[in-house]
Amino acid sequence: MVLNSCAKLNLYLAVLRKRKDTYHNLETIFERIDLCDTICLKSRRDNRITISTNSARIPQDRRNLAWRAARLLREHRGIERGVDIRIIKRIPVGSGMGGGSSNAASVLTGLNRLWKLGLSRSQLVGLGKKLGADVPFFLYDTPFARGTQRGDCIGPAGILRKARFWHVVVMPRIQVSTPLVYQKWDMLPRKVRLTKSHSNVKLLLLALKKKDFSLIGAHLFNSLEQVSLALYPEIGYIKEKLATLGLKSILMSGSGPAVFGMVSSRKEAHSLGRQLKRTRRWHVYVTHTI
């Protein structure tokens, strides 16, 4: 069985407060994009779970979220089955675009079919929440969604049902520590952490529906940018470069370091992509809503 495992962008990410379980309450808008890994699943006659991949940067054992997804599904149903999982990586690792979470969701969905388990989406989402806060979004077949609580409580963004956007995504050659970013956010003065964005979700959703890129740029928001830019100045250099090229809708996804710019057409996206690739300083991807 072969499945696409797509990346996400956060068009809005407000960190609200730290929870007792050490996670944070969030409010976010997810967008699914066509930058995808490929997941290949093949049943085994024994009960082993194996991981193979074309990337040297992801683990091939129980540290891998896809491996853990297969084990969790197996334990949930009390079955002894094995599977070979092949992950062909295209989503940059540790980018803030949810590649590992997407892989885990694809394994849950694929094995539910391959093993003929008959689990409903709500049951799969319940399992996904145990694996990571981003996993539930990828279990919904939707281009956009609104996430609350840890980001794992997924609601519809029906206003964007027909919306599609082109993006240029720039990934610097650095590694970001998500736990460190959140740790530093927790250390910010309370009045800084509680300062609300000049934007809010409803205004951004309306701007996205209208495809008003001036308004979109004004309402894109990520609470973690302030911390990530201080820790990793390269992210700021990317934002400055995109701005000098005329982009007005620019944001870091997740905890970074990937930065994306929203543009009005395929032609503009590919033109900007070619210009950015000439520097060879960063990885550059041209992608769109899927």
N, C-alpha and C positions, 0 to 999 in steps of 0.2 A: 504494500500500500504506500502510495506517495502523496504527500500533502504539502501545500504551501504554508509557511509559517511567517506571517507578515509583521513588520515593525510598526511602532506607534510613535506619534508625536504628542506632547502635551501642549495644547494651545493655551491652557490656563492651568496654573498650579499654585493654589494658596495653601500654605501650611498653617494650620490653625492652632494646634496645641499638641503637646506630648501626652500620650495615653499611659495608663498604668501598666499596659503590657509592653511598654517601651517603643511601640510604634507611634505614629503621629496621625491625628485627624487631618484630613485633606479635603479640598474641593478642587476638582480637576475636570478638564474637558479633554478626552482622548480623540485622536484621529488615527485611523488605520491607513497605512500607506503601502504602496506596491513594492517596496524594498523587502524582499522575502528570502528567508532560508528555505531549504527543502528538507523535509523529514521523510525518511524511508523506514517503514516498519515491516519486519518479517518474523512471523511466528517461529518459535523454536519447539523442538520435541521435549527438551528438558525445561527446567524452571529458571534458567539463567537470564539475567538482563544484561545485555552488552551495549556499549556505546562505541561508535567509531565516527570519525569526523575528519574533514579536510583542514581543520584549524588546530594549530598548536597551542592556542590560547584558552581552550576550554577543556575542563577535566573529562576523563572518560571513565569515571567511576561514580560512586554514590554521591559525590559532591555536585554532580551535574543535575540540574533541576529536571531535565527530561527523564533521567534515570529514576529520580525520586518520584516523579509523577507515575511512572509505570509501577513502581513498588507500591505506592499508595493505593492505586486503583486495584491492584491484585489483593492487597490486604483488606480493602474495603469489601470485596466480594468473597473473600476467603477461598481464593482459588490458587492453584499451583500451575502457572503458565509462564513461559519465557518468551523473550522477544529480542531481536537484534534491531537496534535503533541507529540509523545512519543520519548524521546531521551535516548537511552541506551549508556552510556558513557564508552568508553575504552581508547580513546585518553586522556592523562593526561591534565587537565585543566591548562591553563596558561603556556604551555610548550614551545611555539615557533613553534608548529607543526600545527597550523591553525585549531584546532578542531571546534571552533565556526564559522569560515568562511566556513568550509566544511559543517557544519550543515545547514547554511543559503543557500548555493548553492543547497544542496539536497532538501530543502524545495521548493526553486524556481522551480527546475526541476520536482519534484514530483507533486506539485500542478498544474503546467502547464499541466501535463497529467491527473491528477485526476479531475481537473475542466474543462478539454478539452478546454483550452484557445488557443492553436495553435500558441504560441509565438515561434519565431525563436531563435536560440542560440544567435545571435547578440543582439536581444532584451533582452534576459535574462541577457546577459553580461552587457548591459547598466544599468539594474536594480541592478545587483550585485555590480557595481562600486559605487553605492549610499550607499551600506551597508558596504563595507570595501575593502581595497586594495587587500586582498588575495582571495576574493570571486570569481572573474572572472576565476582564474586558475582552480578552482574546477568545473567550468561549461564546461570545455573542457575534452573530453575523451582521455587524453593523459598521458603517464607516465612521460614525461619531457616537460618542456616549458621554454621559456625565457621571463622574465617580465621586462618591462621598465616603464618610467614615475613614477607613485607611486608604480609600481609593478603590476598595474592592466591592463597594455597594453600587451597582451599576444601574443607571436609569437612562431612559431614552432621551435623545436629542432630536426629537421629531422635526423641529424647525429646520434642521440641516439635512433632512432626508434626501434631497436632490442636489445638495451642494457638493462640488468637486473643486479641488485646488491643486495647483502645481507648486512644487517646492524645490529649492536648492538647499541641500543639507551638507554642512561642512563639519568634518570630524578631524580634530587635531590629533597629532601623534603623541598623545599623553594618556595616562591612566588616572581616572578620578576615583577616589574612595567615597562611595555614597555614605557609609557610616560616619566618616569624618565630616562630610558636608552637613549632615543632620546634627552631629555633635556641636559643630561650630554655630549652627543656627540656634540650638538650645542655649548657647552661651551669650547670644546677643542680648542687650538690655531689653527688658520686658516691653518698654514703650516702643522700641524699634520693631520687635517681633509682632506686636499687636497693631502696628501701623497698617491700616488697610490700603489696598491698592486704590488708585484713582479710578480703577475699572471695577467691573463686577461681571459675573457670568452672564447675566441677562443682556447687558449691553454688548458684550462680545458676541453672543449668539445672534443678536439682531444684525450686528455689523457683518458677520460671516454670511448670514442669509442674504444680505444686500450686496455682498461682494464689494463692499466699500473699503478699499485697502488703506485709506487714510484713517478711517475709524478702527479698522482691525488693528493697525499698528498702535493706535492709542490704547487699545484695551487688551492686547496680549499681555500676559502677566505670569511671572514665575517667582515665588517667594525665595527660592534657593539661589537665584542669580547673584544676589549681593554677596553671598558667602562663597560661591564657586568662583566668581570673578576675582575675589581677593586671594583665594588659594591658588588659582590657576589663571594667571594673566593672559595666557594664550587665547582663552575664551573671549576676553575683551577685544583682543586684536582681530579676531574673526568678525565680531559684531561691527567693529569700526570699518573693516574692509567691505562688508556687505553694505553698510551705510554709504560709503564713498561710491559704490556702484549704483546707488540710487534706490536701494530697497528701503521701504518704510515699515514693513511688517517683519520684524526680526525677533527671535526668541531662542533661548536655550531650552532644550527638552529635558525633562526630568531633573536629575542632579548633574547633568552634563556628562561629557563635554561637548556633545553634538549641538550645533547651532543651525537653525533653519531660517530661511527667508521665504515668505509667501509671495508669489507673483501671479500675474493675471492670465498667463498663457503658456502653452507648451513651448512656443518659439522663444519667448523671453527666458524661460527656465533653462533651455538648452544653450542659449547664447551666454547667459551668465555662468553656466556650468563650464563652458569651454574657457572662458576668461579666468575663472578661478583655478582650473586644472593646470594652467600654464605655470603657476607658482611652484607646483609640486611640493608645497609645504604641508598641505593637508590632503586628506581623502575627501573627494567631492562626489555627491550623488544627486542626480536629477530624478525626482520621484513625484507621485501624485496620489490623491485619495483613492482608496479602493474599497 
